[in-house]
Amino acid sequence: VAFSMSGRYRVCSLMKTSFFAIRGDPQKALLLQIAAATVCRTLLNTARRFAYPFAPALSRGMDVPLTAVTTIIAANQATGLIGIFFGPMGDRFGYRRMMLAGLGLMAVGMTAAGAVPFYGIVLVGLLMAGLGKSAFDPAIQAYVSEQVPFYRRGLAIGTMEFAWAGSTLLGIPLLAVLIDTAGWRSPFFFLGISAFLGFSSIAVLIPKTVDHRRSPGLHSSLWASFGLLLTKRPALGVMLASLLANAANDAIFVVYGAWLEEGFGMGILGLGAATGVIGAAELGGEVFSAAFGDRIGLKRAVIFGMGLAVAAYALLPFTAGSMPLALSGLFFLFLVYEFAIVGSISLATELLPEHRATMMAGFFAAAGIGRIIGAFSGGFIWTVARIEGTVLFSCLLGALGIAALIWGLRGWDEA
């Protein structure tokens, strides 16, 4: 027993010493903060996306029509637009507070949805998780951008963007196992408890002094903050590019399943495998952006990636001759799109250095509007003009996005 107690004391002492050694080393501390933030963002992204594949299971569990679950999904997407108000709040009241508020919303919402499994509570719980993501994302990106010089920004922001692909490749498969073994309510408990642990990690790893440096008088009003987004040409140009690029991509995203099903008779399992291909492409795009974005220069990298995405849209109909070719076309499309979009996120962090969270909230709101436009337009165009008409629409939007980016960044030099 004495040996056991002594051993435990030495282990605890070593952990405590190691932790404070990391806290004393700014570089190691930042790396640990980025790692924790990436895990938290993976959880938030999983909470945002998991209702899509598991909508039938949720509808059966709550004994409601499938359309009721798709309503939840649509309402959850709308939280991205409401989240534009969180950016100015982060700039004014502090990034750490907004991160903790975001994880707190998710923790309470997910736990409540699992504990009280009624439709209204699940709806509110998922909305709280969506709002939590909208509060957390601009705040963590603004915080990291303040700590990392611009010439290394692509690596830092690109690393955190692994969380998007991680939700598809790790989070959703894990929730599938939980649903299969422990029932449809288990993902809510898992995500709620995990969010609470994430809350604790951010509270410990990011010092309170981060918020003390924010100025309560930084903005005279929310409307003044939004005015910055509309009057500063670089900010407006990048937001327009974000809107157009996301609209172009989602027009394809909402119909790729119908295209594969119609062209190759692909069933549910095949479509699941195709979604895995897209998830792998997203991860590849994030890796390439983190590895090469800073070397190429973020401005050039984004323009280059968006140009390749337009080319990928145009080539997609020509891959319809075989399934491997079609899947390869989709892989390349989502690879270059993700490369461009992750680079644009890193780029946006430097456009309004004194109002980073406001800028990022505007960027994501524009992206959300684009996704809504793309989803509605893509489905309609598919019904009347099939894949040829859809890719033409996406090419046009992508080209306009490149033009908006070049217009906005004309005369703007990378730091």
Disulfide bonds with the S-S distance in Angstrom:
none
